[in-house]
Amino acid sequence: MARRRNKKKQDETLVDLVEAKEQAQDYVNKNATLIIGGIIALVVIIGGFFAYQTFVKGPNEKNAKEAMRFAQDQFERDSFALALDNPGGGNPGFLDIIDEYGGTTAANTSLYYSAICYLNLGNYEVAIDYLKEFSPDDDILPISKYGVMADAYGELQDFDNAISFYKKAVGAGKNEVLITYYMKKLGLLYEKQGQLAESKEMFEKIKNEYPTSREGQDIQKYITRVAGKM
């Protein structure tokens, strides 16, 4: 009886498979045009993607990088207004690169450069806006992004946001030079705001964790000064 039951189950399974195959074939026959159209559309999309990468994005990246060189030259001379709008010779400034080469690495980097330019020109709110759009993609620029935002908020006397972004800068990477630089700034701002315990804690963290850093070498005098106010 067990063998008969097993054979019956096998026969039922075979029938189910045959029916499923016939149903699938029937679906394909009825929807052949739709299926083929979907395959063609997928091929077109994939082909279009690779064509865009090869013939549009690649050249745009190269052109944008070359164009940005002239704005960078003015930036390095501290000619921030020229770097933004008119680096000379009919070449685009950072703002033009952002508009003309959107989506490229150069355009993204130009957002950061533009923010630094506006910060140095005293346009702190505009600097913050550009930094919000900037997407850092390495271990250093996230620290710089948040640190510069903190500087801008500090200039606007928005010390709560300044503290918040200094804290983000300190936690955004592992670059000792930048981290200790912004740790000290955070400690000084805490001190200015009368948050002496937090200030002392930050200075002591520099002393204990980064004693050989530039900030760590003379941090004791700041610890002593804050302790004297407590």
ABEGO torsion letter per residue (X at the ends): XAAAAAAAAAAAAAAAAAAAAAAAAAAAAAAAAAAAAAAAAAAAAAAAAAAAAAAAAAAAAAAAAAAAAAAAAAAAAGBAAAAAABAEGGBBBAAAAAAAABGBAAAAAAAAAAAAAAAAAGBAAAAAAAAAABBBABAAAAAAAAAAAAAAAAAAGBAAAAAAAAAAAAAABABAAAAAAAAAAAAAAAAAAGBAAAAAAAAAAAAAABAABAAAAAAAAAAAAAAAAX
